[in-house]
Amino acid sequence: MHLVLNGRDADRLAQVAESVRGLGCRVETVAGDVTEPGMNARLLDAADHGLGRLDVVFANAGYGFRRPAHELDGAELRRIFEVNFFAATDLICAAARRLLADGRPGHLLMCSSAVAKFTLKGFSAYSATKAAQNHVCRAMRMELHRHGIEVSSVHPVTTRTEFFRRAAEHAGQTPVSTDAVDHVPRWFVQTPDQVAAAIVRCLRRPRREVWTSATTRLAAGLMTVFPRLMDAIGRRA
């Protein structure tokens, strides 16, 4: 695949682009925050004009932090929804409109989370954004199916990225290392490569939901059916 890549750090974005070009792919880069006005158009135009057409969109940008729900302030809550939910939803909806206008099939994906189906203490805001993403993807999948447009939500478990360092910084806590996930059992931790491989499999054979842990998916189902179980586990976590 030829790619359009987006990120806030232009230097790191250029490094990733160079490594992809080394595989023989064409790459367009668009540096900036996903909440910037006009960002969706810039990204989609880069695909349409720079690469010839738009086939797939993966809305992945997001962040989280740990804070009890009653301690959240309005600005903090609105900001996380702007990044995690509104920016992602606006992007795939804009992509859907272009695909429909051109009469072409495509595949739209959003990176939700395992916590779209349940939540953890201190992560109500993050979980709420991910649940909202999940529901939008489910609705769009039903709405766009007859047009040949696939819509998938991705539900990773704990992934070794800079997410936890950023979350600690946002909450004003002691910074942690980039991949510090000591509070999570080892069998619920994965690498970014594992998530990426699951997404590629979904592109080759579309699925409604992409889960990178069958155990977590089963647990999510049980906690939905038995909410007392979720509360009991959450209190002990």
URDASUL-V313434 format. One record per pair of residues at least 12 apart in sequence whose ideal C-beta (glycine too) atoms are under 10 Angstrom apart, sorted by the first residue. I is the first residue (numbers start at 1). J is the second residue. D is the distance in whole Angstrom. If there is no record, write none. Layout:
# URDASUL-V313434
i->[I/I]
j->[J/J]
d->[D/D]
This chain:
# URDASUL-V313434
i->[1/1/1/1/1/1/1/1/2/2/2/2/2/2/2/2/2/2/2/2/3/3/3/3/3/3/3/3/3/3/3/3/3/3/4/4/4/4/4/4/4/4/4/4/4/4/4/4/4/4/4/4/5/5/5/5/5/5/5/5/5/6/6/6/6/6/6/6/6/6/6/6/6/6/6/6/7/7/7/7/7/7/7/7/8/8/8/8/8/8/9/10/10/10/10/11/12/13/13/13/13/13/14/14/14/16/17/25/26/26/26/27/27/27/28/28/28/28/28/28/28/28/29/29/30/30/30/30/30/30/30/33/33/33/33/34/34/34/34/34/34/34/34/34/34/34/34/35/35/35/35/35/35/35/36/39/39/39/39/40/40/40/40/40/40/40/40/40/41/41/41/43/43/43/43/43/44/44/44/44/44/44/45/47/47/48/48/53/53/53/53/53/54/54/54/54/54/54/55/55/55/55/55/55/55/56/56/56/56/56/56/56/56/57/57/57/57/57/57/57/57/57/57/57/57/57/58/58/58/58/58/58/58/58/58/58/58/58/58/58/59/59/59/59/59/59/59/59/59/59/59/59/59/59/59/59/59/60/60/60/60/60/60/60/61/61/61/61/61/61/62/62/62/62/62/62/62/62/62/62/62/62/62/62/62/63/63/63/63/63/63/63/63/63/63/63/63/64/64/64/64/64/64/64/64/64/64/64/64/64/64/64/64/64/64/65/65/65/65/65/65/65/65/65/65/65/65/65/66/66/66/66/66/66/66/66/66/66/66/66/66/67/67/67/67/67/67/67/67/67/67/68/68/68/68/69/69/69/69/69/69/69/70/71/72/72/76/76/77/77/77/77/78/79/79/80/80/80/80/80/81/81/81/81/82/83/84/84/84/84/84/84/84/84/84/84/84/85/85/85/85/85/85/85/85/86/86/88/88/88/88/88/88/88/88/88/89/89/89/89/89/89/91/91/92/92/92/92/92/92/92/92/92/92/93/93/93/95/95/95/96/96/96/96/96/96/96/99/99/99/99/100/100/100/103/103/104/104/104/105/105/105/105/105/106/106/106/106/106/106/107/107/107/107/107/107/107/107/108/108/108/108/108/108/108/108/108/109/109/109/109/109/109/109/109/109/109/109/110/110/110/110/110/110/110/110/110/110/110/111/111/111/111/111/111/111/111/111/111/112/112/112/112/112/112/112/112/112/112/112/112/112/112/112/112/113/113/113/113/113/113/113/113/113/113/113/113/113/113/114/114/114/114/114/114/114/114/114/114/114/114/114/114/115/115/115/115/115/115/115/115/115/115/115/116/116/116/116/116/116/116/116/116/116/116/116/116/116/117/117/117/117/117/117/117/117/117/117/117/117/117/117/118/118/118/118/118/118/118/118/118/118/118/118/118/119/119/119/119/120/120/120/120/121/121/121/122/122/122/123/126/126/130/130/133/133/133/134/134/134/134/135/136/136/137/137/137/137/137/137/138/138/138/138/139/140/140/141/141/141/141/150/150/150/150/150/151/151/152/152/152/152/152/152/152/152/153/153/153/153/153/153/154/154/154/154/154/154/154/154/154/155/155/155/155/155/155/155/155/155/155/156/156/156/156/156/156/156/156/156/156/156/157/157/157/157/157/157/157/157/157/157/157/157/157/157/157/158/158/158/158/158/158/158/158/158/158/158/159/159/159/159/159/159/159/159/159/159/160/160/160/160/160/160/160/160/160/160/160/161/161/161/161/161/161/162/162/162/162/163/163/163/164/164/164/164/164/164/164/164/164/165/165/165/165/166/168/179/179/183/184/187/187/187/188/188/188/188/189/190/190/191/194/194/195/195/196/197/198/198/198/198/199/219]
j->[20/25/26/51/55/56/200/203/20/24/25/26/27/28/47/50/51/52/53/55/16/17/20/21/25/26/27/28/29/46/47/51/56/58/17/26/27/28/29/30/42/43/44/45/46/47/48/50/51/54/56/57/17/20/27/28/29/30/31/43/46/28/29/30/31/32/33/34/39/42/43/46/59/60/61/91/29/30/31/32/33/34/60/61/31/32/33/34/36/61/31/29/30/31/32/31/31/27/29/30/31/32/27/29/31/29/29/51/50/51/52/46/50/51/42/43/45/46/47/49/50/51/46/50/42/43/44/45/46/47/50/61/82/83/87/59/60/61/62/82/83/84/86/87/88/90/91/61/79/82/83/86/87/90/87/61/87/90/91/57/59/87/90/91/92/93/94/95/91/94/98/57/59/91/94/95/57/91/94/95/97/98/98/95/98/98/102/98/99/102/104/106/95/98/99/102/104/106/95/99/104/105/106/107/203/95/106/107/108/109/150/199/203/88/91/92/94/95/96/98/99/106/107/108/109/110/88/91/92/107/108/109/110/111/152/154/196/199/202/203/84/85/87/88/89/90/91/92/95/108/109/110/111/112/133/137/154/88/109/110/111/154/195/199/83/84/87/88/91/111/80/83/84/85/87/88/110/111/112/113/126/129/130/133/163/79/80/83/84/126/129/162/163/166/167/169/170/80/83/84/113/115/122/123/125/126/127/129/130/163/164/166/167/170/171/80/122/123/125/126/166/167/168/169/170/171/172/173/120/121/122/123/124/125/126/164/167/168/170/171/173/122/123/124/125/126/167/170/171/172/173/121/122/123/124/119/121/122/123/124/125/128/124/122/124/125/125/170/124/125/128/129/125/125/170/125/126/128/129/170/125/128/129/132/129/129/110/111/112/113/125/126/128/129/130/132/133/110/128/129/130/131/132/133/136/129/132/109/110/111/112/129/132/133/136/137/110/132/133/136/137/140/108/110/106/108/109/110/133/136/137/140/149/151/108/136/140/107/108/149/108/140/143/144/147/149/151/144/147/148/149/144/147/149/147/148/147/148/149/144/147/148/149/150/144/147/148/149/150/151/148/149/150/151/152/202/203/206/137/140/141/144/149/150/151/152/153/137/150/151/152/153/154/199/202/203/206/210/130/132/133/134/136/137/140/151/152/153/154/130/133/153/154/155/156/159/195/199/210/129/130/131/132/133/134/135/136/137/152/153/154/155/156/209/210/126/127/129/130/131/133/134/153/154/155/156/157/158/159/127/130/155/156/157/158/188/211/212/213/216/217/219/220/127/128/129/130/131/134/155/156/157/216/220/128/129/130/131/132/133/134/135/137/153/154/155/209/220/130/131/134/155/209/211/216/217/219/220/221/223/224/230/131/216/219/220/221/222/223/224/227/229/230/233/234/131/223/230/234/230/233/234/237/234/235/237/167/171/237/167/163/167/153/155/153/154/155/153/154/155/209/153/151/153/151/152/153/154/208/209/151/153/208/209/151/152/153/153/206/208/209/202/203/206/207/208/206/208/199/202/203/206/207/208/209/210/202/207/208/209/210/211/195/198/199/202/207/209/210/211/212/195/198/209/210/211/212/213/216/217/220/190/192/194/195/198/199/210/211/212/213/216/184/185/187/188/189/190/194/195/211/212/213/215/216/217/219/179/181/183/184/185/186/188/189/190/213/216/179/181/189/190/191/192/193/194/195/212/177/178/179/180/181/189/190/191/192/193/194/178/179/181/191/192/195/176/177/178/179/178/179/181/176/177/178/179/180/181/182/183/184/177/178/179/180/178/180/191/192/237/237/213/215/216/213/215/216/219/213/212/213/212/212/213/210/212/212/212/210/211/212/213/212/233]
d->[9/7/9/9/8/7/9/8/9/10/5/4/7/8/9/9/5/8/10/9/9/8/6/10/6/8/5/7/9/10/9/8/9/10/10/10/8/5/8/6/9/6/8/9/4/5/10/7/7/9/10/9/6/8/6/7/5/7/9/9/9/10/8/5/7/7/9/7/8/9/6/9/10/9/7/9/8/9/7/8/9/9/10/8/7/7/6/9/10/9/8/8/10/4/9/9/10/10/5/8/6/10/10/7/9/8/5/10/8/6/9/10/9/9/10/9/9/4/7/9/4/6/8/10/5/5/10/9/6/10/9/8/10/8/8/8/9/4/9/9/7/10/9/4/8/9/7/9/9/5/6/8/5/9/9/10/8/9/8/10/10/8/6/5/9/9/5/8/10/7/10/8/10/7/9/9/8/8/6/6/10/6/10/9/9/7/9/10/10/8/7/9/6/6/7/8/8/7/10/9/8/8/6/7/9/9/7/5/8/7/9/10/6/10/6/6/9/4/9/10/9/8/8/5/7/9/10/9/9/9/8/5/8/7/9/8/10/7/10/9/9/10/7/4/8/9/5/6/9/8/7/5/7/10/8/10/10/8/8/8/4/8/10/9/6/8/6/7/9/8/8/6/4/9/9/7/9/7/9/8/8/7/8/9/9/9/7/6/7/8/10/10/7/6/7/10/7/7/10/8/9/9/10/6/8/4/9/8/9/7/9/8/5/8/10/8/8/8/7/7/8/5/8/9/4/5/9/9/9/8/4/6/10/9/8/10/6/8/9/6/8/6/9/8/7/10/10/9/6/10/10/8/6/10/8/10/9/9/9/4/7/9/9/9/8/6/7/9/9/6/9/9/10/9/10/5/7/9/6/9/8/8/6/8/10/8/10/9/9/9/9/7/9/4/7/8/7/9/8/5/9/9/5/6/8/9/9/10/5/8/9/9/9/6/8/10/8/8/7/5/9/9/9/9/10/4/8/6/10/8/8/7/10/7/9/8/8/10/6/9/6/7/9/6/9/6/8/8/8/9/6/8/6/8/8/9/9/8/9/10/7/4/6/8/9/9/8/5/7/9/10/7/4/8/7/8/6/6/8/7/9/8/7/7/5/7/10/8/9/7/5/7/6/7/7/8/9/8/9/10/5/8/7/5/9/8/8/6/7/9/8/8/5/9/7/10/8/9/9/9/5/8/9/5/5/10/9/7/10/4/6/5/8/8/9/8/7/9/4/9/8/8/9/8/6/6/8/10/10/10/8/5/7/5/8/9/8/8/7/5/8/8/6/4/9/10/6/8/10/9/10/9/10/9/9/9/4/5/8/7/4/8/9/7/10/6/9/8/9/8/8/8/10/10/9/8/9/4/8/7/6/9/9/9/8/6/10/9/5/7/9/10/5/9/8/8/10/8/8/10/9/6/6/6/8/6/10/9/10/9/10/8/9/8/6/9/10/5/10/8/8/9/9/9/5/7/4/9/8/8/8/7/8/9/9/10/10/9/10/6/10/9/9/4/9/9/9/8/8/5/9/6/6/6/7/6/10/10/8/5/7/10/7/7/6/8/10/8/4/8/8/10/10/6/6/5/7/9/8/7/8/7/9/8/5/8/9/8/8/5/8/9/8/10/9/5/7/6/10/9/9/6/5/9/5/9/10/10/5/9/5/9/10/6/5/7/9/9/9/8/8/6/7/6/10/8/6/8/10/8/4/9/7/7/7/6/7/10/10/7/7/10/9/6/9/10/9/5/8/9/9/9/5/8/8/7/5/6/10/9/10/7/5/9/7/9/9/9/10/9/10/8/7/9/7/8/7/9/10/6/7/10/6/9/8/6/10/9/5/8/5/10/9/8]
